[in-house]
Amino acid sequence: MADELARYLAEESRRLEEARDRLIEAARQAIKHSKNAIYAAIREDLDAAQAPLAEAWNQVAALQAILAEAPELAGEEIAQVAEGEAVEALVVVRFVRGEALPHPHELPRKVGFFAYVHGLFDATGELLRAATERLIKGDLAFAERAQGAIERVYFLGLELNLKRFDLRRKLDYVSGNLQKLTEFRFQASRKC
């Protein structure tokens, strides 16, 4: 009987370690492709952003499939981080295309609430970066639109009355991004 238990535990351990390795790789790939999509969008190369954005969401689908077959891995933080990065990439690419912030139901895959909110909050840093790049080129209108989007995210965050420290800290990050962009726009308008 003890040998049967030992075999079972060894098999389950191997199965879960193998699944965890695949989960980590899918998450790493989702994060990498998300960043590539964001960088292409900031460079204003939306054609180049499409393939990595699609691949990021393919990797999110892969990691979600792994979690479905091995729900014991649901606590692996990297999976939630990867989903948040894919949300962040989608927000940035859509924004640069002139589209609104995506509602959770508009995402290519359903993600958890916290992954969505983290992605939305993190996207404000990339919107700040994109707006700064555009301000350097004299595009005040894009920066104004970016400021409006960051304000919207900030006010949405305030309405949540967040109790989780990580989300409150992220909301402070959004506030800082909003303050920086406001200052950058003010400085740019004085130069015109």
Disulfide bonds with the S-S distance in Angstrom:
none
